[in-house]
Amino acid sequence: MNLSRLFRHLCAARHALLTGGGALALALITGSAQAQAPDVTEIVERANQASFYAGNDGRSEARMRIIDGSGREQVRQFTLLRRNGEAGRQRYLVAFSRPTDVRGTVFLVYKNPGADDDRWLYLPGLDLVRRIAPGDKRTSFVGSHVFYEDVSGRHLEDDTHELIETTAEHYVVKSTPKNPGSVEFAEFTTWIDRDTWLPMRSEYARDRRVYRRMTIQEVQQIDGYPTGTRMLMEDLDSGGHTLVEFRFSAYDLGIPESVFTERSLRNPPRQWLER
């Protein structure tokens, strides 16, 4: 339990003691972690909102360090732009700046709740725009351990969710795919922070064994929104991992919808990508 929540419970317990509610005080002090949890639907919706929908739009610069199972390292740097639409729709634009072999590569996403997302990748070396098929959403994003689907998030309605534990710090939710044949995992478990609603850890399992893990290692308050600024994605089978560090994040910038078009794949909007 963090200090602010502990302080609130201690104050309530003190009030109960002063007014003769000894049993209530004991319950407040020792049983706070077992307090009535929200419905699991509310939990996953709030976690999704905190992770992917903070503000009306957002911008962030990122550095991605990719370490394979043999210890070899690659680095990627990119800028991510996001704009929220109606009914959960979103637009994402990711433009790579380093190293030279990926500079100019641009990734565009139209997130469509209730339907397949639209994804495009521009490869400057070939001057080619490639449409990413829905079946490829759980494949490597530019050679990293992050998947295409991880960038913009998984649709909540694609899984059945169950609250399996409530601790002092987290809601623990198990999610099982409704269409098992469309994904490589059998289930995944997520630890959601009870204060910020950010998913702090997700573990993906198949054959009753965890093979992939996402961990948020650092959270900062940016423009009033809790923001994960350091994320580790681990491949527990190969021993490789990708560390993503986000810098210069900002929200509610007024990014226009015209930025998120196929035209921006070949002609990225420099005024929004550069600080």
GURO-238367 format. One record per atom (N, C-alpha, C): x, y negated, z. Coordinates in steps of 0.02 Angstrom, whole numbers, padded with zeros to 5 digits, always signed. Atoms other than C-alpha are relative to their C-alpha. Layout:
BEGIN
XYZ...
! end
This chain:
BEGIN
+00042+00059+00000+00000+00000+00000+00044-00062+00000-00042+00059+00000+00069-00172-00042-00018-00045+00059+00007+00041-00059+00084-00310+00088-00066-00037+00002+00063+00038+00000-00068-00410+00032-00059+00044+00019+00056-00044-00017-00184-00260+00042+00004+00021+00074-00008-00018-00069-00110-00207+00209-00023-00055+00046+00020+00057-00041-00136-00382+00279-00076-00005+00003+00073+00004+00001-00319-00381+00225-00031+00054+00045+00027-00054-00041-00351-00213+00308+00014-00011+00074-00015+00013-00070-00263-00263+00468-00044-00056+00028+00045+00054-00022-00365-00424+00478-00070+00027+00013+00066-00029-00009-00525-00325+00455-00002+00044+00062-00003-00043-00059-00470-00200+00586+00000-00041+00064-00002+00043-00060-00430-00340+00711-00069-00028+00015+00067+00027-00010-00602-00416+00683-00046+00054+00029+00042-00055-00024-00683-00246+00711+00014+00015+00073-00017-00012-00069-00588-00222+00873-00028-00054+00046+00024+00056-00041-00636-00394+00938-00076+00002+00008+00073-00001-00003-00819-00362+00901-00026+00068+00023+00021-00064-00029-00820-00187+00976-00004+00057-00048+00005-00054+00049-00808-00086+00818+00063+00042-00003-00063-00038-00003-00666+00029+00872+00005+00053-00053-00001-00053+00051-00714+00173+00758+00012-00029-00069-00009+00032+00065-00726+00054+00610+00072-00023-00008-00070+00023+00004-00556-00020+00652+00046+00058-00016-00042-00058+00013-00478+00153+00656-00006+00022-00073+00010-00020+00069-00555+00194+00488+00034-00047-00048-00032+00049+00044-00492+00032+00412+00076+00008-00001-00072-00004-00005-00316+00059+00474+00026+00065-00032-00027-00065+00021-00296+00245+00434-00032+00028-00063+00035-00031+00055-00421+00277+00297-00008-00043-00062+00009+00046+00056-00397+00136+00172+00011+00034-00067-00014-00033+00064-00325+00251+00038-00059+00042-00023+00057-00041+00018-00485+00353+00046-00063-00043-00011+00058+00043+00013-00598+00201+00018-00033+00020-00065+00039-00019+00059-00733+00224-00110+00032-00027-00063-00032+00020+00063-00649+00221-00281-00053-00019-00051+00046+00014+00054-00731+00143-00433-00012+00062-00043+00013-00053+00048-00807+00255-00565+00059+00006-00047-00059-00011+00042-00673+00333-00676-00005-00039-00065+00008+00039+00062-00747+00246-00828+00023-00072+00011-00023+00068-00015-00720+00077-00745+00075-00003+00008-00072-00001-00011-00544+00126-00695+00038+00000-00066-00038-00005+00063-00486+00175-00869-00014-00062-00044+00014+00060+00038-00574+00025-00948+00041-00059+00025-00039+00055-00028-00489-00097-00829+00075+00010-00013-00070-00013+00015-00321-00012-00855+00015-00015-00073-00009+00015+00071-00342-00025-01043+00001-00075-00012+00003+00073+00006-00388-00208-01026+00065-00032+00024-00062+00028-00027-00235-00245-00918+00059+00014-00045-00058-00020+00040-00117-00152-01034+00002-00033-00069+00000+00018+00071-00174-00209-01206-00041-00062-00017+00046+00055+00017-00299-00354-01192+00011-00063+00041-00011+00060-00041-00221-00483-01075-00001-00063-00044+00006+00061+00038-00267-00657-01136-00039+00011-00065+00033-00005+00065-00345-00695-01305+00049+00022-00054-00053-00021+00046-00179-00665-01393+00065+00002+00039-00063-00002-00035+00003-00638-01351+00059+00008-00047-00063-00006+00038+00182-00641-01410+00054+00025+00048-00055-00024-00041+00335-00549-01346+00058+00022-00044-00060-00026+00033+00513-00512-01399+00021+00063+00037-00017-00063-00031+00576-00337-01367+00067+00026-00026-00060-00038+00019+00737-00240-01367-00011+00072+00018+00013-00071-00007+00725-00053-01390+00067+00037-00004-00061-00041-00001+00872+00059-01339-00020+00073-00005+00018-00069+00013+00855+00234-01410+00061+00044+00014-00054-00045-00019+00963+00369-01329-00023+00071-00016+00021-00069+00016+00957+00544-01404+00028+00048+00052-00019-00049-00049+00988+00705-01310+00075+00010+00007-00073-00004-00003+01174+00696-01349+00033-00063+00025-00027+00063-00026+01193+00520-01281+00014-00053-00052-00010+00051+00052+01203+00431-01449-00053-00054+00005+00045+00057-00011+01125+00258-01444-00012-00040-00064+00019+00048+00052+01033+00149-01568-00038-00057+00034+00036+00058-00027+00961-00024-01537-00045-00029-00054+00048+00034+00043+00808-00105-01614-00024-00063+00036+00030+00061-00028+00747-00284-01587-00057-00022-00045+00058+00020+00038+00577-00347-01637-00042-00050+00039+00049+00045-00030+00442-00476-01603-00069+00028-00013+00068-00027+00005+00264-00421-01568-00051-00056+00009+00056+00047-00004+00111-00530-01601-00065+00040+00006+00064-00034-00009-00065-00482-01546-00056-00051+00003+00060+00043-00003-00238-00558-01567-00061+00044+00013+00061-00037-00016-00400-00495-01488-00057-00024-00044+00060+00017+00037-00562-00489-01586-00061+00018+00040+00062-00017-00033-00741-00445-01547-00007+00075+00009+00016-00071-00012-00801-00279-01474+00062+00044+00004-00060-00039-00010-00625-00222-01430+00046+00004-00060-00045-00001+00058-00552-00249-01603+00061-00042+00013-00063+00037-00009-00372-00308-01611+00040+00002-00064-00049+00001+00054-00235-00353-01732+00070-00004+00032-00070+00001-00022-00049-00319-01704+00045-00010-00060-00053+00007+00050+00102-00375-01804+00067+00007+00036-00066-00012-00030+00276-00309-01762+00052-00010-00055-00051+00016+00050+00425-00383-01856+00069+00013+00030-00066-00018-00025+00600-00311-01836+00053-00049-00026-00053+00047+00018+00753-00424-01834+00070+00031+00003-00065-00034-00006+00898-00306-01786-00012+00074+00011-00061+00016+00037+00997-00207-01834-00014-00011-00074+00007+00017+00070+01029-00240-02017-00043+00050-00038+00035-00051+00040+00957-00075-02079-00076+00000+00010+00073+00004-00009+00784-00113-02007-00025-00073-00003+00019+00071+00003+00786-00304-02021-00050-00010-00057+00051+00012+00050+00630-00360-02113-00055+00053-00002+00053-00050-00006+00531-00202-02073-00057-00030+00041+00058+00029-00033+00354-00253-02023-00054+00053+00007+00053-00048-00016+00216-00150-01942-00063-00039+00016+00064+00034-00009+00033-00205-01949-00052+00051+00022+00052-00044-00026-00111-00129-01850-00066-00037+00003+00068+00021-00013-00298-00155-01858-00031+00052+00046+00027-00046-00050-00367-00075-01700-00076-00002-00004+00072-00004+00012-00546-00015-01727-00032+00049+00049+00031-00046-00049-00631+00057-01571-00059+00037-00032+00053-00040+00028-00745+00200-01619+00015+00027-00070-00020-00023+00067-00653+00230-01784+00076+00004-00003-00073-00003+00007-00479+00265-01849+00029-00070-00008-00036+00063+00010-00356+00122-01836+00030-00002-00070-00036+00010+00063-00281+00050-01994+00071-00023+00016-00070+00016-00014-00090+00045-01994+00039-00001-00066-00043+00007+00058+00034-00014-02123+00072-00012+00022-00070+00012-00013+00224-00015-02127+00033-00025-00064-00036+00027+00058+00327-00125-02243+00074+00018+00007-00070-00020+00003+00499-00056-02291+00036-00045-00049-00029+00049+00045+00603-00199-02361+00051+00028-00049-00050-00029+00045+00740-00089-02435-00031+00028-00063+00036-00028+00057+00611-00010-02550-00052-00049-00027+00053+00047+00015+00497-00163-02557-00067+00037-00006+00057-00046+00002+00360-00039-02513-00043-00009+00062+00049-00002-00054+00202-00053-02407-00029+00070+00003+00024-00069-00008+00159+00119-02338-00057+00001+00050+00057-00009-00045-00010+00158-02263+00014+00060+00045-00012-00054-00048+00010+00263-02105-00066+00037+00011+00061-00040-00005-00117+00404-02105-00019+00010+00073+00022-00010-00069-00223+00431-01948+00036+00059+00033-00034-00057-00029-00137+00599-01924+00072-00013+00019-00070+00016-00016+00033+00513-01911+00006-00046+00060-00002+00049-00053-00014+00402-01764+00041+00024+00060-00039-00027-00055+00075+00518-01642+00067+00028-00025-00067-00015+00023+00241+00521-01733+00045-00058+00019-00049+00048-00024+00400+00424-01698-00007-00068-00033+00002+00069+00023+00395+00235-01712+00072-00022-00012-00067+00020+00023+00552+00184-01811+00057+00038+00036-00053-00042-00027+00655+00329-01743+00005+00002+00076-00003+00002-00073+00616+00298-01559-00042+00057+00029+00042-00048-00034+00530+00407-01429-00070-00028+00013+00066+00032-00002+00383+00286-01436-00038+00020-00063+00041-00019+00057+00240+00340-01549-00038-00061-00026+00040+00054+00028+00140+00229-01666-00060-00016+00044+00060+00010-00041-00012+00255-01555+00016-00036+00065-00020+00033-00063+00085+00194-01402+00001-00076-00006-00007+00072+00010+00106+00021-01478-00065-00037+00015+00064+00035-00008-00077-00026-01483-00048+00036+00047+00041-00035-00049-00149+00105-01364-00045+00052-00031+00044-00054+00020-00256+00259-01374-00072-00019+00015+00071+00016-00012-00445+00244-01391-00026+00039+00060+00026-00032-00060-00531+00280-01225-00049+00056-00015+00052-00049+00016-00671+00375-01309+00028+00064-00031-00030-00060+00028-00547+00501-01382+00012+00054+00053-00016-00046-00054-00528+00584-01211-00056+00003+00052+00042-00006-00058-00628+00647-01064+00043-00015+00061-00040+00024-00055-00568+00563-00904-00028+00025+00067+00019-00025-00066-00569+00630-00726+00046-00032+00053-00039+00026-00056-00514+00542-00566+00017+00058+00045-00020-00060-00037-00412+00677-00479+00030-00017+00069-00029+00019-00064-00334+00577-00336-00002-00075+00007-00007+00071-00017-00338+00408-00250+00050-00006+00057-00050+00010-00052-00183+00357-00153-00002-00073+00022-00003+00070-00023-00138+00197-00062+00019-00047-00056-00026+00043+00054-00056+00131-00221-00034+00010-00067+00021-00017+00068-00135+00219-00369-00067+00037-00003+00052-00046+00022-00287+00293-00452+00034+00048-00048-00031-00050+00043-00230+00456-00532-00054+00031-00044+00052-00021+00047-00330+00500-00688+00029+00052-00048-00018-00051+00050-00319+00658-00794-00045-00010-00061+00036+00010+00063-00370+00636-00976+00011+00060-00046-00003-00060+00043-00411+00782-01092-00028-00018-00068+00025+00019+00067-00428+00757-01281-00064+00037-00018+00062-00031+00023-00600+00789-01352+00011+00041-00064-00018-00037+00060-00520+00848-01514+00072+00024+00007-00068-00023-00015-00370+00952-01459+00043+00010-00062-00038-00012+00060-00319+00990-01637+00031-00063-00030-00025+00062+00029-00284+00806-01673+00063-00027+00035-00057+00024-00039-00144+00787-01543+00044+00058+00019-00048-00052-00018+00009+00881-01483-00003+00018+00074+00004-00013-00072-00036+00875-01297-00067+00032+00019+00061-00030-00025-00164+00971-01196-00037-00047+00048+00028+00048-00047-00190+00833-01066+00055-00050+00018-00050+00045-00029-00106+00681-00991-00028-00030+00064+00018+00027-00065-00107+00611-00815+00031-00069+00007-00021+00069-00004-00095+00425-00778-00008-00026+00071+00001+00032-00066-00051+00333-00616-00013-00074-00011+00022+00068+00012-00144+00166-00619+00005-00041+00064-00010+00042-00060-00092+00029-00498-00066-00030+00022+00065+00022-00025-00239-00018-00386-00005-00076+00005+00001+00074-00002-00189-00203-00380+00000-00031-00070-00008+00031+00066-00135-00243-00558-00040+00034-00054+00035-00043+00049-00231-00104-00648+00045+00022-00057-00046-00023+00052-00075-00069-00751+00014+00074+00008-00022-00070-00003-00040+00114-00794+00076+00001+00011-00071+00003-00017+00129+00134-00708+00037+00063-00023-00031-00061+00024+00162+00313-00764-00051+00043-00035+00042-00048+00035+00089+00434-00889+00042+00061-00017-00035-00062+00014+00140+00616-00906-00043+00043-00046+00035-00040+00050+00092+00720-01058+00021+00073+00008-00013-00070-00012+00077+00908-01039-00029+00044-00055+00026-00054+00043+00056+01061-01149+00025+00066+00030-00017-00065-00030+00060+01243-01096+00016-00009+00074-00007+00013-00072+00045+01176-00916+00069-00027+00018-00067+00026-00012+00215+01090-00932+00004-00071-00026-00009+00070+00020+00254+00904-00936+00060-00004-00047-00055+00004+00049+00359+00868-01092+00016-00072-00020-00009+00070+00021+00341+00679-01111-00024-00045+00056+00018+00043-00056+00336+00537-00984+00013-00073-00017-00006+00073+00006+00306+00349-00990+00000-00030+00069-00004+00032-00066+00358+00242-00841+00010-00074-00009-00012+00072-00002+00339+00055-00814+00047-00013+00059-00051+00009-00051+00496+00006-00719+00001-00071+00030-00001+00068-00025+00466-00180-00698-00064-00036-00021+00061+00039+00014+00312-00293-00687+00012-00072+00022-00004+00071-00017+00308-00483-00691-00068-00033-00012+00060+00041+00013+00166-00610-00678+00019-00052-00053-00014+00046+00055+00166-00706-00843-00065-00033-00021+00061+00039+00016+00038-00844-00874-00061+00027+00037+00054-00026-00042-00066-00765-00735-00019+00072-00013+00017-00070+00017-00066-00589-00810+00057+00046+00022-00052-00049-00014+00029-00441-00735+00022+00033-00065-00027-00022+00064+00144-00384-00874+00057+00049+00011-00056-00047-00002+00253-00230-00891+00056-00026-00045-00055+00030+00038+00422-00299-00945+00058+00049-00012-00052-00051+00010+00526-00139-00939-00034+00067+00000+00036-00064+00007+00460+00028-01002+00048+00054-00025-00041-00057+00019+00545+00197-01014-00044+00056-00027+00035-00057+00029+00484+00334-01130+00049+00058-00006-00046-00056-00003+00563+00504-01101-00027+00061-00037+00014-00065+00030+00565+00662-01207+00034+00052+00044-00029-00046-00050+00590+00794-01072+00025+00064-00032-00025-00060+00035+00620+00932-01201+00070-00012-00027-00065+00013+00031+00765+00850-01293+00049-00034+00047-00043+00037-00045+00831+00748-01148+00012-00072-00023-00008+00069+00025+00821+00588-01251-00051-00047+00031+00048+00049-00026+00734+00427-01202+00008-00066-00038+00000+00068+00028+00692+00252-01262-00019-00049+00055+00012+00053-00049+00702+00100-01150-00020-00063-00038+00024+00060+00033+00599-00051-01205-00003-00056+00052+00000+00058-00044+00630-00221-01123-00032-00058-00037+00037+00055+00030+00510-00364-01159+00023-00066+00031-00024+00066-00023+00567-00546-01148-00042-00055-00033+00033+00060+00028+00492-00719-01176-00073+00014-00018+00071-00014+00012+00314-00652-01165-00041-00062+00016+00046+00056-00010+00173-00779-01176-00069+00019-00025+00069-00016+00017-00017-00775-01188-00039-00063-00018+00047+00054+00017-00159-00881-01257+00034-00056-00039-00038+00047+00041-00054-00963-01392-00041-00028-00058+00040+00023+00057-00193-00986-01520+00025+00027-00066-00024-00030+00062-00120-00868-01650-00059+00012-00047+00059-00006+00044-00236-00877-01802-00006+00070-00030+00013-00066+00029-00316-00723-01880+00038+00009-00066-00034-00004+00065-00231-00765-02046+00071+00028+00005-00067-00029-00010-00065-00708-01970-00001+00076-00011+00004-00074-00001-00127-00527-01965-00031+00026-00064+00024-00023+00065-00148-00490-02150+00056+00038-00035-00051-00036+00039-00058-00380-02276+00051-00048-00031-00046+00049+00027+00019-00538-02345+00060-00010+00048-00053+00011-00049+00119-00553-02183+00051+00057+00002-00048-00054+00002+00202-00386-02215+00062-00020-00040-00057+00021+00041+00310-00457-02353+00023-00071+00017-00016+00069-00017+00304-00637-02291-00020-00014+00073+00017+00008-00071+00308-00635-02100-00007-00073+00020+00013+00069-00021+00242-00793-02013+00055-00026+00047-00059+00020-00039+00408-00869-01954-00018-00047+00057+00015+00048-00052+00325-01008-01855-00028+00033+00063+00025-00036-00058+00247-00877-01740+00049+00052+00025-00049-00050-00020+00392-00755-01737+00061-00030+00034-00060+00032-00029+00527-00881-01688-00019-00045+00058+00014+00042-00059+00534-00966-01519+00016-00072-00015
! end
